[in-house]
Amino acid sequence: MNHIGDRLIVEGRRKRTALVVGLDPDLRYIPDVVRQGVDPETGEGAAEAIYAFNRIVIDAVAEHVVAVKPQLAYYEIYGADGIAALEQTIRYARSKGLLVLNDAKRGDIGPTSAAYARAFLGEGPIAGDMVTVNPFLGSDGYMPFIEAAEAAGKGVFVLLKTSNPSSGELQDLKLGDGDKLYMKLAAELGRLGARSVGAHGYSCVGAVVGGTYPEEAAAIRAALPSAIFLVPGYGAQGGTAEALRPFFDARGEGAIISSSRGIIYAYRNLGEQWPSLSEAEISLAIGEEAARAKEAINAVRGAG
Ligand SMILES: O=C(O)c1cc(=O)[nH]c(=O)n1[C@@H]1O[C@H](COP(=O)(O)O)[C@@H](O)[C@H]1O
């Protein structure tokens, strides 16, 4: 099966989940046990702690998620060492049967986007199965990603209506015909996605639609029936499971719900002693939170 839409749907059914966990490792919130024997003040030590932490997270959530989503910034902080930790993390996630969505939010002039597409959707060391794409430069900025995805059976998620409070400043701007900018882009993505619809009805051109904007999601869902939505904003940004229904299609499919901090730092809810928790305690808290999120989302999409 060489189509990302089909792989996401089939894996989602097999595991009965629409959850994705974001790997946004911040050393300030990583417990002492993970850093034992390494000096996180050095790039090498930081990278070692990040990879050790990500392994714990991946092991704890693997049965509850279709994919993991590393956020590139958290690795780039540490330069080459951080990128090495990303490479190791990608390899480890794949060894656990997980799809990898690089949250890189790239987009540039055509040739540079083509290079980014090779980096993230090719065969190189930080390539995954999907990548987030910033469409601000226009079609010559995002087309190289779409073409690379089509050729490789991989996927892109184009930023459409993002989860952050000020996303409306540009994305909601009304155009001459009264349409909002994100709806205009949605129509264009629908047109482009139509040429790569897989057996399960979904295209390799997906859209990022923030979980904090359910009303907007209903309109975008109607305009983009064949796009898988990547839905961040659930959990730490205030998005609730109850608000997620409009992001899914009538079958309760077609969206992957992403949560980073709400799951990977779940042990911080156990109280002030969190830095000294054991690996087993950390792992249990993360796994339980992922299971809870999965079930809450399943109840809303009718897969309970
Ligand atoms: O593309 C994304 O993943 C993304 C798009 C968006 O609209 N909002 C958003 O929060 N994200 C990313 O999703 C993650 C959200 O993290 P949490 O708020 O901790 O779940 C971060 O890595 C963000 O960079």
The ligand as an SDF file (V2000), in Angstrom:
LIG
                    3D

 24 25  0  0  0  0  0  0  0  0999 V2000
    1.5750   22.0950   12.2850 O   0  0  0  0  0  0  0  0  0  0  0  0
    1.4070   21.9000   13.4890 C   0  0  0  0  0  0  0  0  0  0  0  0
    1.6470   20.8130   13.9820 O   0  0  0  0  0  0  0  0  0  0  0  0
    0.7790   22.9560   14.2840 C   0  0  0  0  0  0  0  0  0  0  0  0
   -0.1320   23.7500   13.6140 C   0  0  0  0  0  0  0  0  0  0  0  0
   -0.9840   24.5870   14.3550 C   0  0  0  0  0  0  0  0  0  0  0  0
   -1.8820   25.2170   13.8130 O   0  0  0  0  0  0  0  0  0  0  0  0
   -0.8280   24.6530   15.6930 N   0  0  0  0  0  0  0  0  0  0  0  0
    0.1160   23.9230   16.3780 C   0  0  0  0  0  0  0  0  0  0  0  0
    0.1620   24.0010   17.6180 O   0  0  0  0  0  0  0  0  0  0  0  0
    0.9840   23.1160   15.6670 N   0  0  0  0  0  0  0  0  0  0  0  0
    2.0500   22.3730   16.3670 C   0  0  0  0  0  0  0  0  0  0  0  0
    1.4360   21.3840   17.1820 O   0  0  0  0  0  0  0  0  0  0  0  0
    2.1090   21.2840   18.4430 C   0  0  0  0  0  0  0  0  0  0  0  0
    1.1190   21.6260   19.5280 C   0  0  0  0  0  0  0  0  0  0  0  0
    1.6510   21.3010   20.7670 O   0  0  0  0  0  0  0  0  0  0  0  0
    0.7380   21.1800   22.0680 P   0  0  0  0  0  0  0  0  0  0  0  0
   -0.0170   22.4610   22.1970 O   0  0  0  0  0  0  0  0  0  0  0  0
    1.7340   20.9900   23.1730 O   0  0  0  0  0  0  0  0  0  0  0  0
   -0.1590   19.9960   21.8870 O   0  0  0  0  0  0  0  0  0  0  0  0
    3.2910   22.2120   18.3760 C   0  0  0  0  0  0  0  0  0  0  0  0
    4.4190   21.4600   17.9800 O   0  0  0  0  0  0  0  0  0  0  0  0
    2.9370   23.2040   17.2950 C   0  0  0  0  0  0  0  0  0  0  0  0
    4.0810   23.6660   16.6020 O   0  0  0  0  0  0  0  0  0  0  0  0
  1  2  2  0
  2  3  1  0
  2  4  1  0
  4  5  2  0
  4 11  1  0
  5  6  1  0
  6  7  2  0
  6  8  1  0
  8  9  1  0
  9 10  2  0
  9 11  1  0
 11 12  1  0
 12 13  1  0
 12 23  1  0
 13 14  1  0
 14 15  1  0
 14 21  1  0
 15 16  1  0
 16 17  1  0
 17 18  2  0
 17 19  1  0
 17 20  1  0
 21 22  1  0
 21 23  1  0
 23 24  1  0
M  END
$$$$
